[in-house]
Amino acid sequence: MNDVLLPWHKPYWQQLRQYVSQQRLPQALLITGKPGLGKKHLAQQFAASLLCTQPGENGLACGQCRDCRLVSAATHPDLIHLKRIEDKTSISVDQIRTLIAQTSLKPQFDGYRIILIDPADALNANAANAFLKYLEEPTERTLVVLLTAMPGKLPATITSRCQKLNLATPGRELACAWLKRQQPALDEQAAEKIVYLAKSAPLLALAFASNGVLAIHDDCFQAWLELANQKTHPVMVAEQWQKWADKPILSWFADWLVDLLKCRSKAPAQKLNNPHLYKSLSALSECPLNPRKVYILYDLVLENLRRQHTPINKQLMFEELLIHWARLNDN
Ligand SMILES: [Zn+2]
């Protein structure tokens, strides 16, 4: 994929190319943007283009030279990828020490050396400190690229030393058009729904389309509606949902609640997170509904969203939220 520039990356690519053409490549580059925008893809493309000996007209790596072959085999000695070690939640200080030892000499080949840190927010406090010292004493011809969707989690002492590139979310039309090119079998309506679910992050939309996430979303929404109408039981629904706990069900839950309140205040369909749910949510918003209870439940969903990466019992979590939801209009 290194030879294809993602359409929403074009302005950023130009900016990166300018660093090279004007010979003012920063020592550290911080690429931010929400998940699904292809931060890693862009960083890898840029790394490959810096290492390539015969880059093409647009600066993209040729894919053929010795360096390109080493990059695609993930064995290039001057491309270092720093990430969490399996089963670990953070990047440790030992990993940074190894990196410093590894890069104390000049790059192995004549070109640049690139260090990708992904995700940079995984650096724990000690690792961040050690890394800061590394940034304070730069080694020659070395570019560090930090990737994160949560730049706020990085110490300001690090971010202030980085050139920043913040990837914006592309427009819905662009995301939709791109998704349909990747998945020609997808019909217009499904593509649009998926792009809404992915909040216009194209790579996330592609992952959703490839993994049948739309159908799972629609199933969850149906069960949620049935609960509101007392047609099913929270424990049964929770049992099904915990099997899909790797899907963003809590975010959907939060979005449905917001959309429900929007419908209640007569907002038009296109103002909803999920316009295709307008009809069902409008009908639901006609029922007697205590908005204060909806807000309380919404807060509870958000609280669980923040805890979702901790080892909590998903079945119990869903049960609690769904019992709240099913009882929303009990007095
Ligand atoms: Zn090449």
py3Dmol code that shows the C-alpha trace and the ligand (Angstrom):
import py3Dmol

protein = """\
ATOM      1  CA  MET A   1       0.000   0.000   0.000  1.00  0.00           C
ATOM      2  CA  ASN A   2       3.058   2.257   0.266  1.00  0.00           C
ATOM      3  CA  ASP A   3       2.718   3.314  -3.368  1.00  0.00           C
ATOM      4  CA  VAL A   4      -0.803   4.693  -2.924  1.00  0.00           C
ATOM      5  CA  LEU A   5      -1.366   8.002  -1.246  1.00  0.00           C
ATOM      6  CA  LEU A   6      -4.652   8.042   0.658  1.00  0.00           C
ATOM      7  CA  PRO A   7      -6.706  10.896  -0.831  1.00  0.00           C
ATOM      8  CA  TRP A   8      -7.233  12.732   2.470  1.00  0.00           C
ATOM      9  CA  HIS A   9      -3.477  12.589   3.159  1.00  0.00           C
ATOM     10  CA  LYS A  10      -2.489  14.710   0.159  1.00  0.00           C
ATOM     11  CA  PRO A  11      -2.051  18.068   1.945  1.00  0.00           C
ATOM     12  CA  TYR A  12      -0.048  16.394   4.722  1.00  0.00           C
ATOM     13  CA  TRP A  13       2.106  14.575   2.213  1.00  0.00           C
ATOM     14  CA  GLN A  14       2.937  17.876   0.553  1.00  0.00           C
ATOM     15  CA  GLN A  15       3.923  19.325   3.896  1.00  0.00           C
ATOM     16  CA  LEU A  16       6.169  16.345   4.630  1.00  0.00           C
ATOM     17  CA  ARG A  17       7.744  16.580   1.176  1.00  0.00           C
ATOM     18  CA  GLN A  18       8.477  20.237   1.806  1.00  0.00           C
ATOM     19  CA  TYR A  19      10.510  19.369   4.875  1.00  0.00           C
ATOM     20  CA  VAL A  20      12.648  17.207   2.628  1.00  0.00           C
ATOM     21  CA  SER A  21      12.919  19.572  -0.344  1.00  0.00           C
ATOM     22  CA  GLN A  22      13.762  22.516   1.914  1.00  0.00           C
ATOM     23  CA  GLN A  23      16.167  20.344   3.922  1.00  0.00           C
ATOM     24  CA  ARG A  24      14.542  21.188   7.186  1.00  0.00           C
ATOM     25  CA  LEU A  25      13.430  17.783   8.304  1.00  0.00           C
ATOM     26  CA  PRO A  26      12.503  18.064  11.996  1.00  0.00           C
ATOM     27  CA  GLN A  27      14.193  15.952  14.596  1.00  0.00           C
ATOM     28  CA  ALA A  28      10.831  14.775  15.884  1.00  0.00           C
ATOM     29  CA  LEU A  29       7.446  14.691  14.227  1.00  0.00           C
ATOM     30  CA  LEU A  30       4.180  14.180  16.094  1.00  0.00           C
ATOM     31  CA  ILE A  31       1.338  12.826  13.954  1.00  0.00           C
ATOM     32  CA  THR A  32      -2.051  13.055  15.658  1.00  0.00           C
ATOM     33  CA  GLY A  33      -5.644  12.398  14.627  1.00  0.00           C
ATOM     34  CA  LYS A  34      -8.397  10.051  15.685  1.00  0.00           C
ATOM     35  CA  PRO A  35      -8.247   6.309  14.946  1.00  0.00           C
ATOM     36  CA  GLY A  36      -9.064   5.278  11.395  1.00  0.00           C
ATOM     37  CA  LEU A  37      -7.386   8.176   9.588  1.00  0.00           C
ATOM     38  CA  GLY A  38      -4.227   6.249   8.678  1.00  0.00           C
ATOM     39  CA  LYS A  39      -1.589   7.947  10.847  1.00  0.00           C
ATOM     40  CA  LYS A  40       0.584   4.845  10.732  1.00  0.00           C
ATOM     41  CA  HIS A  41       0.144   4.442   6.997  1.00  0.00           C
ATOM     42  CA  LEU A  42       1.300   8.012   6.399  1.00  0.00           C
ATOM     43  CA  ALA A  43       4.268   7.622   8.764  1.00  0.00           C
ATOM     44  CA  GLN A  44       5.336   4.381   7.098  1.00  0.00           C
ATOM     45  CA  GLN A  45       5.004   5.918   3.643  1.00  0.00           C
ATOM     46  CA  PHE A  46       7.120   8.853   4.697  1.00  0.00           C
ATOM     47  CA  ALA A  47       9.733   6.610   6.322  1.00  0.00           C
ATOM     48  CA  ALA A  48       9.871   4.461   3.175  1.00  0.00           C
ATOM     49  CA  SER A  49      10.237   7.532   0.969  1.00  0.00           C
ATOM     50  CA  LEU A  50      13.135   8.833   3.082  1.00  0.00           C
ATOM     51  CA  LEU A  51      14.937   5.504   2.877  1.00  0.00           C
ATOM     52  CA  CYS A  52      14.238   4.868  -0.835  1.00  0.00           C
ATOM     53  CA  THR A  53      17.149   5.600  -3.171  1.00  0.00           C
ATOM     54  CA  GLN A  54      14.930   6.296  -6.214  1.00  0.00           C
ATOM     55  CA  PRO A  55      11.713   7.899  -4.994  1.00  0.00           C
ATOM     56  CA  GLY A  56       9.108   8.680  -7.664  1.00  0.00           C
ATOM     57  CA  GLU A  57       7.922  12.060  -8.861  1.00  0.00           C
ATOM     58  CA  ASN A  58       5.582  12.599  -5.930  1.00  0.00           C
ATOM     59  CA  GLY A  59       8.282  11.504  -3.519  1.00  0.00           C
ATOM     60  CA  LEU A  60       6.752   8.096  -2.865  1.00  0.00           C
ATOM     61  CA  ALA A  61       9.093   5.129  -2.397  1.00  0.00           C
ATOM     62  CA  CYS A  62       9.806   3.150  -5.582  1.00  0.00           C
ATOM     63  CA  GLY A  63       9.159  -0.238  -3.968  1.00  0.00           C
ATOM     64  CA  GLN A  64      11.964  -1.802  -6.034  1.00  0.00           C
ATOM     65  CA  CYS A  65      15.346  -0.655  -4.692  1.00  0.00           C
ATOM     66  CA  ARG A  66      17.349  -2.466  -2.025  1.00  0.00           C
ATOM     67  CA  ASP A  67      16.107  -0.131   0.713  1.00  0.00           C
ATOM     68  CA  CYS A  68      12.469  -0.514  -0.332  1.00  0.00           C
ATOM     69  CA  ARG A  69      12.796  -4.303  -0.347  1.00  0.00           C
ATOM     70  CA  LEU A  70      14.278  -4.206   3.156  1.00  0.00           C
ATOM     71  CA  VAL A  71      11.471  -1.900   4.312  1.00  0.00           C
ATOM     72  CA  SER A  72       8.755  -4.184   2.979  1.00  0.00           C
ATOM     73  CA  ALA A  73      10.449  -7.197   4.585  1.00  0.00           C
ATOM     74  CA  ALA A  74      10.523  -5.195   7.859  1.00  0.00           C
ATOM     75  CA  THR A  75      14.290  -5.766   8.085  1.00  0.00           C
ATOM     76  CA  HIS A  76      15.687  -2.334   7.227  1.00  0.00           C
ATOM     77  CA  PRO A  77      18.351  -1.569   9.858  1.00  0.00           C
ATOM     78  CA  ASP A  78      17.555   2.163   9.810  1.00  0.00           C
ATOM     79  CA  LEU A  79      13.816   1.817  10.338  1.00  0.00           C
ATOM     80  CA  ILE A  80      13.042   1.137  13.957  1.00  0.00           C
ATOM     81  CA  HIS A  81       9.520   0.455  15.100  1.00  0.00           C
ATOM     82  CA  LEU A  82       8.946   0.981  18.798  1.00  0.00           C
ATOM     83  CA  LYS A  83       5.650  -0.377  20.124  1.00  0.00           C
ATOM     84  CA  ARG A  84       4.218  -2.188  23.129  1.00  0.00           C
ATOM     85  CA  ILE A  85       5.671  -5.623  23.701  1.00  0.00           C
ATOM     86  CA  GLU A  86       2.928  -8.225  23.536  1.00  0.00           C
ATOM     87  CA  ASP A  87       0.814  -8.429  26.718  1.00  0.00           C
ATOM     88  CA  LYS A  88       2.237  -5.146  28.007  1.00  0.00           C
ATOM     89  CA  THR A  89       0.117  -2.047  28.393  1.00  0.00           C
ATOM     90  CA  SER A  90       2.948   0.431  27.973  1.00  0.00           C
ATOM     91  CA  ILE A  91       6.300   1.065  26.296  1.00  0.00           C
ATOM     92  CA  SER A  92       8.906   0.597  29.025  1.00  0.00           C
ATOM     93  CA  VAL A  93      12.023   2.508  29.984  1.00  0.00           C
ATOM     94  CA  ASP A  94      14.059  -0.578  29.070  1.00  0.00           C
ATOM     95  CA  GLN A  95      12.795  -0.351  25.510  1.00  0.00           C
ATOM     96  CA  ILE A  96      13.899   3.292  25.378  1.00  0.00           C
ATOM     97  CA  ARG A  97      17.331   2.390  26.797  1.00  0.00           C
ATOM     98  CA  THR A  98      17.717  -0.292  24.130  1.00  0.00           C
ATOM     99  CA  LEU A  99      16.714   2.254  21.516  1.00  0.00           C
ATOM    100  CA  ILE A 100      19.295   4.756  22.775  1.00  0.00           C
ATOM    101  CA  ALA A 101      22.035   2.117  22.697  1.00  0.00           C
ATOM    102  CA  GLN A 102      20.916   0.987  19.252  1.00  0.00           C
ATOM    103  CA  THR A 103      21.009   4.507  17.824  1.00  0.00           C
ATOM    104  CA  SER A 104      24.145   5.819  19.492  1.00  0.00           C
ATOM    105  CA  LEU A 105      26.038   5.135  16.268  1.00  0.00           C
ATOM    106  CA  LYS A 106      25.385   6.658  12.862  1.00  0.00           C
ATOM    107  CA  PRO A 107      22.708   5.091  10.665  1.00  0.00           C
ATOM    108  CA  GLN A 108      23.887   1.850   9.090  1.00  0.00           C
ATOM    109  CA  PHE A 109      23.321   3.034   5.541  1.00  0.00           C
ATOM    110  CA  ASP A 110      23.996   6.457   4.034  1.00  0.00           C
ATOM    111  CA  GLY A 111      20.487   7.827   4.370  1.00  0.00           C
ATOM    112  CA  TYR A 112      18.221   8.674   7.236  1.00  0.00           C
ATOM    113  CA  ARG A 113      17.299   6.639  10.227  1.00  0.00           C
ATOM    114  CA  ILE A 114      13.641   6.688  11.253  1.00  0.00           C
ATOM    115  CA  ILE A 115      12.202   5.684  14.598  1.00  0.00           C
ATOM    116  CA  LEU A 116       8.428   5.162  14.687  1.00  0.00           C
ATOM    117  CA  ILE A 117       6.832   5.226  18.132  1.00  0.00           C
ATOM    118  CA  ASP A 118       3.312   3.862  17.934  1.00  0.00           C
ATOM    119  CA  PRO A 119       1.306   4.684  19.943  1.00  0.00           C
ATOM    120  CA  ALA A 120       3.376   7.379  21.627  1.00  0.00           C
ATOM    121  CA  ASP A 121       0.818   7.672  24.442  1.00  0.00           C
ATOM    122  CA  ALA A 122       1.920   4.171  25.512  1.00  0.00           C
ATOM    123  CA  LEU A 123       5.242   5.559  26.792  1.00  0.00           C
ATOM    124  CA  ASN A 124       5.012   5.213  30.563  1.00  0.00           C
ATOM    125  CA  ALA A 125       6.295   8.022  32.804  1.00  0.00           C
ATOM    126  CA  ASN A 126       9.834   6.618  33.156  1.00  0.00           C
ATOM    127  CA  ALA A 127      10.043   5.811  29.460  1.00  0.00           C
ATOM    128  CA  ALA A 128       8.862   9.332  28.590  1.00  0.00           C
ATOM    129  CA  ASN A 129      11.581  10.796  30.811  1.00  0.00           C
ATOM    130  CA  ALA A 130      14.288   8.685  29.253  1.00  0.00           C
ATOM    131  CA  PHE A 131      12.963   9.520  25.803  1.00  0.00           C
ATOM    132  CA  LEU A 132      13.044  13.226  26.599  1.00  0.00           C
ATOM    133  CA  LYS A 133      16.758  12.957  27.342  1.00  0.00           C
ATOM    134  CA  TYR A 134      17.176  11.245  24.002  1.00  0.00           C
ATOM    135  CA  LEU A 135      15.385  14.131  22.256  1.00  0.00           C
ATOM    136  CA  GLU A 136      17.628  16.621  24.027  1.00  0.00           C
ATOM    137  CA  GLU A 137      20.729  14.975  22.562  1.00  0.00           C
ATOM    138  CA  PRO A 138      19.795  14.241  18.970  1.00  0.00           C
ATOM    139  CA  THR A 139      21.747  11.811  16.837  1.00  0.00           C
ATOM    140  CA  GLU A 140      22.478  12.840  13.295  1.00  0.00           C
ATOM    141  CA  ARG A 141      20.231  12.044  10.313  1.00  0.00           C
ATOM    142  CA  THR A 142      17.614  10.595  12.639  1.00  0.00           C
ATOM    143  CA  LEU A 143      13.913  11.363  12.542  1.00  0.00           C
ATOM    144  CA  VAL A 144      11.608  10.271  15.341  1.00  0.00           C
ATOM    145  CA  VAL A 145       7.934   9.966  14.393  1.00  0.00           C
ATOM    146  CA  LEU A 146       5.466   9.765  17.260  1.00  0.00           C
ATOM    147  CA  LEU A 147       1.922   8.618  16.532  1.00  0.00           C
ATOM    148  CA  THR A 148      -1.048   9.102  18.801  1.00  0.00           C
ATOM    149  CA  ALA A 149      -4.787   9.658  18.841  1.00  0.00           C
ATOM    150  CA  MET A 150      -4.418  11.113  22.350  1.00  0.00           C
ATOM    151  CA  PRO A 151      -1.700  13.798  22.290  1.00  0.00           C
ATOM    152  CA  GLY A 152      -2.981  15.112  25.644  1.00  0.00           C
ATOM    153  CA  LYS A 153      -1.534  12.017  27.294  1.00  0.00           C
ATOM    154  CA  LEU A 154       2.018  12.969  26.260  1.00  0.00           C
ATOM    155  CA  PRO A 155       4.094  15.256  28.484  1.00  0.00           C
ATOM    156  CA  ALA A 156       4.282  18.811  27.166  1.00  0.00           C
ATOM    157  CA  THR A 157       8.073  18.587  27.444  1.00  0.00           C
ATOM    158  CA  ILE A 158       7.956  16.037  24.622  1.00  0.00           C
ATOM    159  CA  THR A 159       5.240  17.527  22.425  1.00  0.00           C
ATOM    160  CA  SER A 160       6.892  20.961  22.553  1.00  0.00           C
ATOM    161  CA  ARG A 161       9.964  19.442  20.901  1.00  0.00           C
ATOM    162  CA  CYS A 162       7.975  17.989  18.003  1.00  0.00           C
ATOM    163  CA  GLN A 163       6.837  19.378  14.701  1.00  0.00           C
ATOM    164  CA  LYS A 164       3.106  18.653  14.666  1.00  0.00           C
ATOM    165  CA  LEU A 165       0.915  17.194  11.974  1.00  0.00           C
ATOM    166  CA  ASN A 166      -2.723  16.822  12.967  1.00  0.00           C
ATOM    167  CA  LEU A 167      -4.761  14.743  10.523  1.00  0.00           C
ATOM    168  CA  ALA A 168      -8.277  16.114  10.151  1.00  0.00           C
ATOM    169  CA  THR A 169     -11.264  13.873   9.499  1.00  0.00           C
ATOM    170  CA  PRO A 170     -12.174  14.041   5.796  1.00  0.00           C
ATOM    171  CA  GLY A 171     -15.653  15.011   4.656  1.00  0.00           C
ATOM    172  CA  ARG A 172     -18.335  12.336   4.579  1.00  0.00           C
ATOM    173  CA  GLU A 173     -18.585  12.323   0.774  1.00  0.00           C
ATOM    174  CA  LEU A 174     -14.871  11.697   0.377  1.00  0.00           C
ATOM    175  CA  ALA A 175     -14.929   8.931   3.011  1.00  0.00           C
ATOM    176  CA  CYS A 176     -17.951   7.346   1.325  1.00  0.00           C
ATOM    177  CA  ALA A 177     -16.467   7.504  -2.166  1.00  0.00           C
ATOM    178  CA  TRP A 178     -13.184   6.020  -0.964  1.00  0.00           C
ATOM    179  CA  LEU A 179     -14.957   3.220   0.939  1.00  0.00           C
ATOM    180  CA  LYS A 180     -16.959   2.285  -2.151  1.00  0.00           C
ATOM    181  CA  ARG A 181     -13.806   2.115  -4.248  1.00  0.00           C
ATOM    182  CA  GLN A 182     -12.340  -0.330  -1.720  1.00  0.00           C
ATOM    183  CA  GLN A 183     -15.556  -2.360  -1.462  1.00  0.00           C
ATOM    184  CA  PRO A 184     -17.318  -2.127  -4.832  1.00  0.00           C
ATOM    185  CA  ALA A 185     -19.955  -4.684  -3.760  1.00  0.00           C
ATOM    186  CA  LEU A 186     -21.204  -2.331  -1.042  1.00  0.00           C
ATOM    187  CA  ASP A 187     -24.372  -0.460  -1.976  1.00  0.00           C
ATOM    188  CA  GLU A 188     -24.647   3.299  -1.560  1.00  0.00           C
ATOM    189  CA  GLN A 189     -26.958   3.179   1.437  1.00  0.00           C
ATOM    190  CA  ALA A 190     -24.872   0.654   3.380  1.00  0.00           C
ATOM    191  CA  ALA A 191     -21.684   2.617   2.633  1.00  0.00           C
ATOM    192  CA  GLU A 192     -23.283   5.770   3.944  1.00  0.00           C
ATOM    193  CA  LYS A 193     -24.495   4.092   7.143  1.00  0.00           C
ATOM    194  CA  ILE A 194     -21.049   2.620   7.767  1.00  0.00           C
ATOM    195  CA  VAL A 195     -19.367   5.980   7.255  1.00  0.00           C
ATOM    196  CA  TYR A 196     -21.748   7.520   9.791  1.00  0.00           C
ATOM    197  CA  LEU A 197     -20.947   4.737  12.261  1.00  0.00           C
ATOM    198  CA  ALA A 198     -17.215   5.324  11.735  1.00  0.00           C
ATOM    199  CA  LYS A 199     -17.733   9.078  12.087  1.00  0.00           C
ATOM    200  CA  SER A 200     -16.105   9.571   8.682  1.00  0.00           C
ATOM    201  CA  ALA A 201     -12.808   7.899   9.604  1.00  0.00           C
ATOM    202  CA  PRO A 202     -12.220   6.016   6.322  1.00  0.00           C
ATOM    203  CA  LEU A 203      -9.997   3.166   7.519  1.00  0.00           C
ATOM    204  CA  LEU A 204     -12.323   2.519  10.438  1.00  0.00           C
ATOM    205  CA  ALA A 205     -15.230   2.458   7.974  1.00  0.00           C
ATOM    206  CA  LEU A 206     -13.330  -0.067   5.848  1.00  0.00           C
ATOM    207  CA  ALA A 207     -12.703  -2.250   8.911  1.00  0.00           C
ATOM    208  CA  PHE A 208     -16.398  -2.006   9.802  1.00  0.00           C
ATOM    209  CA  ALA A 209     -17.408  -2.957   6.254  1.00  0.00           C
ATOM    210  CA  SER A 210     -15.022  -5.922   6.216  1.00  0.00           C
ATOM    211  CA  ASN A 211     -16.132  -7.254   9.593  1.00  0.00           C
ATOM    212  CA  GLY A 212     -19.906  -7.068   9.262  1.00  0.00           C
ATOM    213  CA  VAL A 213     -20.084  -4.362  11.933  1.00  0.00           C
ATOM    214  CA  LEU A 214     -23.131  -2.692  10.403  1.00  0.00           C
ATOM    215  CA  ALA A 215     -25.230  -5.828  10.890  1.00  0.00           C
ATOM    216  CA  ILE A 216     -24.037  -6.116  14.496  1.00  0.00           C
ATOM    217  CA  HIS A 217     -24.866  -2.461  15.105  1.00  0.00           C
ATOM    218  CA  ASP A 218     -28.350  -2.913  13.668  1.00  0.00           C
ATOM    219  CA  ASP A 219     -28.906  -6.026  15.809  1.00  0.00           C
ATOM    220  CA  CYS A 220     -27.832  -4.161  18.927  1.00  0.00           C
ATOM    221  CA  PHE A 221     -30.053  -1.220  18.089  1.00  0.00           C
ATOM    222  CA  GLN A 222     -33.026  -3.513  17.502  1.00  0.00           C
ATOM    223  CA  ALA A 223     -32.534  -5.186  20.886  1.00  0.00           C
ATOM    224  CA  TRP A 224     -32.188  -1.751  22.501  1.00  0.00           C
ATOM    225  CA  LEU A 225     -35.514  -0.683  20.988  1.00  0.00           C
ATOM    226  CA  GLU A 226     -37.178  -3.889  22.096  1.00  0.00           C
ATOM    227  CA  LEU A 227     -35.948  -3.282  25.631  1.00  0.00           C
ATOM    228  CA  ALA A 228     -37.514   0.167  25.606  1.00  0.00           C
ATOM    229  CA  ASN A 229     -40.783  -1.500  24.642  1.00  0.00           C
ATOM    230  CA  GLN A 230     -40.376  -4.253  27.268  1.00  0.00           C
ATOM    231  CA  LYS A 231     -40.251  -6.911  24.553  1.00  0.00           C
ATOM    232  CA  THR A 232     -37.042  -8.550  25.734  1.00  0.00           C
ATOM    233  CA  HIS A 233     -34.977  -8.882  28.902  1.00  0.00           C
ATOM    234  CA  PRO A 234     -31.806  -6.905  29.795  1.00  0.00           C
ATOM    235  CA  VAL A 235     -29.925 -10.028  30.920  1.00  0.00           C
ATOM    236  CA  MET A 236     -30.527 -11.748  27.586  1.00  0.00           C
ATOM    237  CA  VAL A 237     -29.426  -8.718  25.610  1.00  0.00           C
ATOM    238  CA  ALA A 238     -26.339  -8.250  27.824  1.00  0.00           C
ATOM    239  CA  GLU A 239     -25.390 -11.867  27.216  1.00  0.00           C
ATOM    240  CA  GLN A 240     -25.434 -11.288  23.469  1.00  0.00           C
ATOM    241  CA  TRP A 241     -23.653  -7.929  23.678  1.00  0.00           C
ATOM    242  CA  GLN A 242     -20.745  -9.181  25.747  1.00  0.00           C
ATOM    243  CA  LYS A 243     -19.936 -11.552  22.869  1.00  0.00           C
ATOM    244  CA  TRP A 244     -19.435  -8.420  20.769  1.00  0.00           C
ATOM    245  CA  ALA A 245     -17.536  -6.550  23.465  1.00  0.00           C
ATOM    246  CA  ASP A 246     -14.718  -5.778  20.993  1.00  0.00           C
ATOM    247  CA  LYS A 247     -17.196  -3.655  19.000  1.00  0.00           C
ATOM    248  CA  PRO A 248     -17.866  -0.039  20.033  1.00  0.00           C
ATOM    249  CA  ILE A 249     -21.290  -0.840  21.516  1.00  0.00           C
ATOM    250  CA  LEU A 250     -20.942   1.664  24.365  1.00  0.00           C
ATOM    251  CA  SER A 251     -20.230   4.497  21.920  1.00  0.00           C
ATOM    252  CA  TRP A 252     -23.281   3.460  19.933  1.00  0.00           C
ATOM    253  CA  PHE A 253     -25.363   3.389  23.113  1.00  0.00           C
ATOM    254  CA  ALA A 254     -24.223   6.936  23.942  1.00  0.00           C
ATOM    255  CA  ASP A 255     -24.977   8.101  20.387  1.00  0.00           C
ATOM    256  CA  TRP A 256     -28.473   6.569  20.419  1.00  0.00           C
ATOM    257  CA  LEU A 257     -29.282   8.371  23.662  1.00  0.00           C
ATOM    258  CA  VAL A 258     -28.077  11.689  22.232  1.00  0.00           C
ATOM    259  CA  ASP A 259     -30.030  11.077  19.039  1.00  0.00           C
ATOM    260  CA  LEU A 260     -33.127  10.213  21.061  1.00  0.00           C
ATOM    261  CA  LEU A 261     -32.923  13.561  22.880  1.00  0.00           C
ATOM    262  CA  LYS A 262     -32.346  15.339  19.564  1.00  0.00           C
ATOM    263  CA  CYS A 263     -35.471  13.705  18.142  1.00  0.00           C
ATOM    264  CA  ARG A 264     -37.379  14.745  21.240  1.00  0.00           C
ATOM    265  CA  SER A 265     -36.413  18.356  20.585  1.00  0.00           C
ATOM    266  CA  LYS A 266     -37.486  17.937  16.929  1.00  0.00           C
ATOM    267  CA  ALA A 267     -34.020  18.117  15.382  1.00  0.00           C
ATOM    268  CA  PRO A 268     -33.954  17.146  11.680  1.00  0.00           C
ATOM    269  CA  ALA A 269     -32.633  13.703  10.681  1.00  0.00           C
ATOM    270  CA  GLN A 270     -29.341  15.007   9.304  1.00  0.00           C
ATOM    271  CA  LYS A 271     -28.409  16.443  12.717  1.00  0.00           C
ATOM    272  CA  LEU A 272     -28.358  12.942  14.210  1.00  0.00           C
ATOM    273  CA  ASN A 273     -25.233  10.830  14.734  1.00  0.00           C
ATOM    274  CA  ASN A 274     -27.125   8.138  12.843  1.00  0.00           C
ATOM    275  CA  PRO A 275     -29.656   9.724  10.474  1.00  0.00           C
ATOM    276  CA  HIS A 276     -30.836   6.290   9.303  1.00  0.00           C
ATOM    277  CA  LEU A 277     -32.221   5.628  12.805  1.00  0.00           C
ATOM    278  CA  TYR A 278     -34.373   8.752  12.690  1.00  0.00           C
ATOM    279  CA  LYS A 279     -37.678   6.999  12.126  1.00  0.00           C
ATOM    280  CA  SER A 280     -37.300   4.532  15.006  1.00  0.00           C
ATOM    281  CA  LEU A 281     -35.893   7.115  17.397  1.00  0.00           C
ATOM    282  CA  SER A 282     -38.561   9.686  16.526  1.00  0.00           C
ATOM    283  CA  ALA A 283     -41.269   7.132  17.285  1.00  0.00           C
ATOM    284  CA  LEU A 284     -39.554   6.295  20.571  1.00  0.00           C
ATOM    285  CA  SER A 285     -39.217   9.970  21.487  1.00  0.00           C
ATOM    286  CA  GLU A 286     -43.010  10.280  21.281  1.00  0.00           C
ATOM    287  CA  CYS A 287     -43.359   7.952  24.274  1.00  0.00           C
ATOM    288  CA  PRO A 288     -43.405   9.545  27.732  1.00  0.00           C
ATOM    289  CA  LEU A 289     -39.730   9.997  28.531  1.00  0.00           C
ATOM    290  CA  ASN A 290     -37.986  11.599  31.451  1.00  0.00           C
ATOM    291  CA  PRO A 291     -35.042  13.504  29.883  1.00  0.00           C
ATOM    292  CA  ARG A 292     -33.314  13.835  33.260  1.00  0.00           C
ATOM    293  CA  LYS A 293     -33.135  10.031  33.490  1.00  0.00           C
ATOM    294  CA  VAL A 294     -31.751   9.882  29.960  1.00  0.00           C
ATOM    295  CA  TYR A 295     -28.947  12.263  30.954  1.00  0.00           C
ATOM    296  CA  ILE A 296     -28.155  10.213  34.054  1.00  0.00           C
ATOM    297  CA  LEU A 297     -27.978   7.057  31.938  1.00  0.00           C
ATOM    298  CA  TYR A 298     -25.851   8.877  29.343  1.00  0.00           C
ATOM    299  CA  ASP A 299     -23.340   9.841  32.060  1.00  0.00           C
ATOM    300  CA  LEU A 300     -23.270   6.255  33.239  1.00  0.00           C
ATOM    301  CA  VAL A 301     -22.548   5.033  29.701  1.00  0.00           C
ATOM    302  CA  LEU A 302     -19.696   7.545  29.359  1.00  0.00           C
ATOM    303  CA  GLU A 303     -18.280   6.484  32.699  1.00  0.00           C
ATOM    304  CA  ASN A 304     -18.214   2.881  31.488  1.00  0.00           C
ATOM    305  CA  LEU A 305     -16.680   3.964  28.199  1.00  0.00           C
ATOM    306  CA  ARG A 306     -13.746   5.399  30.141  1.00  0.00           C
ATOM    307  CA  ARG A 307     -13.361   2.122  32.040  1.00  0.00           C
ATOM    308  CA  GLN A 308     -13.777  -0.203  29.084  1.00  0.00           C
ATOM    309  CA  HIS A 309     -10.072  -1.028  28.728  1.00  0.00           C
ATOM    310  CA  THR A 310      -9.831  -2.092  32.352  1.00  0.00           C
ATOM    311  CA  PRO A 311     -10.614  -5.700  33.209  1.00  0.00           C
ATOM    312  CA  ILE A 312     -14.273  -5.254  34.136  1.00  0.00           C
ATOM    313  CA  ASN A 313     -17.002  -7.857  33.777  1.00  0.00           C
ATOM    314  CA  LYS A 314     -18.609  -6.861  30.467  1.00  0.00           C
ATOM    315  CA  GLN A 315     -21.742  -8.937  31.037  1.00  0.00           C
ATOM    316  CA  LEU A 316     -22.449  -7.163  34.345  1.00  0.00           C
ATOM    317  CA  MET A 317     -21.607  -3.777  32.868  1.00  0.00           C
ATOM    318  CA  PHE A 318     -24.073  -4.233  29.988  1.00  0.00           C
ATOM    319  CA  GLU A 319     -26.694  -5.659  32.360  1.00  0.00           C
ATOM    320  CA  GLU A 320     -26.500  -2.638  34.641  1.00  0.00           C
ATOM    321  CA  LEU A 321     -26.820  -0.182  31.752  1.00  0.00           C
ATOM    322  CA  LEU A 322     -29.599  -2.098  30.050  1.00  0.00           C
ATOM    323  CA  ILE A 323     -31.613  -2.495  33.253  1.00  0.00           C
ATOM    324  CA  HIS A 324     -31.386   1.280  33.632  1.00  0.00           C
ATOM    325  CA  TRP A 325     -32.497   1.708  30.058  1.00  0.00           C
ATOM    326  CA  ALA A 326     -35.408  -0.737  30.316  1.00  0.00           C
ATOM    327  CA  ARG A 327     -36.628   1.018  33.474  1.00  0.00           C
ATOM    328  CA  LEU A 328     -36.212   4.500  32.158  1.00  0.00           C
ATOM    329  CA  ASN A 329     -39.883   5.263  32.300  1.00  0.00           C
ATOM    330  CA  ASP A 330     -40.789   3.438  35.503  1.00  0.00           C
ATOM    331  CA  ASN A 331     -41.876   5.837  38.155  1.00  0.00           C
TER     332      ASN A 331
END
"""
ligand_1 = """\
1
ZN
Zn 12.955 2.510 -3.431
"""
view = py3Dmol.view(width=600, height=400)
view.addModel(protein, "pdb")
view.setStyle({"model": 0}, {"cartoon": {"style": "trace"}})
view.addModel(ligand_1, "xyz")
view.setStyle({"model": 1}, {"stick": {}})
view.zoomTo()
view.show()
